[in-house]
Amino acid sequence: MLVYGGIDFLVYTVLDDLWAYDAIAQSWTQLSPGGTAPTGRYSHAAAWSEAQQKMFISGGVALNGFTATLLGDLFCYDASTNTWSELTALTAPTLDPPSLWGHSMVWLPRSESLLVYGGKPGVGSDDVATSTLYGFTLASHVWEEISYTGTIAASDEHAAVWYEGAYETTGDWAWDGHEAMLLFGGYDTSGSLLGDLTTMWFKPATTTSATSTTSITTATTQTATVIRERDRALVLPRAELLRPPLRGARGLGAAWSALGAEGRAPRRLGQLVHLRR
């Protein structure tokens, strides 16, 4: 598990350190990466690529004294080389990286792309959450704004995961032709907490192959449909979203438990956590 950045409210300082938690050894280690590191920030978004062993960091808020600055950038941490790099446009960009905080970001393994949803586009007291969906294709370093059908609540500080659409039949993996971004909770535009589970389904319009390399962020070849699920678990093939045990966890005998840890753990708010092997 990787933890980057956040804010220490005791001294009102934004952090720029990177920590790794080893679940087997139950110990924390502070990493010292090389390369071009991101500016310290909080309320940023992050996503992890298992195949590439890379973590991506998007946006967030930086502080200079008591002055907050909204960030619009994208950085990559390569765990295999322990280095940071900034992902900038390879050519003149048609769309700059979105400047957001409190947003979510997920990694799409098949298309090697990122999806960014929601968050706030400003740091003023009158700024409200957005319902805009962005896509970033790693191969071309191109950002796009993606249109979708259906209704979804604008939100910030929600949680998001990506469902690859795979399921098992008689020992073989097949593809059901759909992939989905799952969103839960957060705050709506009035500042009220949300209790909705939202599923944004993606189905390529031109292919049904699990090995397709078509970019899921290309709006002309993709369709997305939003389905809202209120206050219940959504069951998918070989996957189930679980409520915490106090509300009755179910499926696969899952339960929440506290993990012990050796070493000093980072203490902060606004941190981003992702798994790695």
Secondary structure, 3 states (H helix, E strand, C coil): CEEEEEEECCCCEEEEEEEEEECCCCEEEEECCEECCCCCCECCEEEEECCCCEEEEECCEEEECCEEEECCCEEEEECCCCEEEECCCCCCCCCCCCCCECCEEEEECCCCEEEEECCECCCCCCCCCCCCEEEEECCCCEEEEECCECCCCCCECCEEEEECCEEEECCEEEECCCEEEEEECCECCCCCECCEEEEEEEEECCCCCCCCCCCCCCHHHEEEEEEEEECCCCEECCEECCCCHHHCCCCCCCCCCCCCCECCCCCCECCEEECCC
